[in-house]
Amino acid sequence: MNVNQLIELMAALLILFGSIVSVISAFGMIRLPDVYTRSHAATKSATLSVLCVLFGAFVYFWIHDGYVSIRLILGIIFVFITAPVAGHLVCRAAYRSRVPLAEGSGNDALKSVLFDDEELRVKSEIEQLK
């Protein structure tokens, strides 16, 4: 086995690893209880899986064909920058529109910072009526 075949095997393993992480991310999207944890599964693991697949394809084409794909490099950079920001903004929008946390989530440290006392009083009264 020469060096090119070894690097092609590593590229194939990167693509396989990215595919497995993508499936795990899909299960996380289905199984997790609220929008915040689902967003975590979507952004962290899906970003890792897409980056592994794109980097594996980049390495394969670079070693096998001698072709450096600028499109793959731009795709890696674009996903690396935009996916975590999008996940953060989805969670922030959900929190500001008062989507409830799952029951086992723990403390809500931002509640006293972002919402004033009147909004908290009204929200607690509505929760008591349910």
Sequence and secondary structure as in RCSB ss.txt:
>XXXX:A:sequence
MNVNQLIELMAALLILFGSIVSVISAFGMIRLPDVYTRSHAATKSATLSVLCVLFGAFVYFWIHDGYVSIRLILG
IIFVFITAPVAGHLVCRAAYRSRVPLAEGSGNDALKSVLFDDEELRVKSEIEQLK
>XXXX:A:secstr
  HHHHHHHHHHHHHHHHHHHHHHHHHHHHH SSHHHHHHIIIIIHHHHHHHHHHHHHHHHHHHT    HHHHHH
HHHHHHHHHHHHHHHHHHHHHTT    TT    TTHHHHS HHHHHHHHHHHHH 
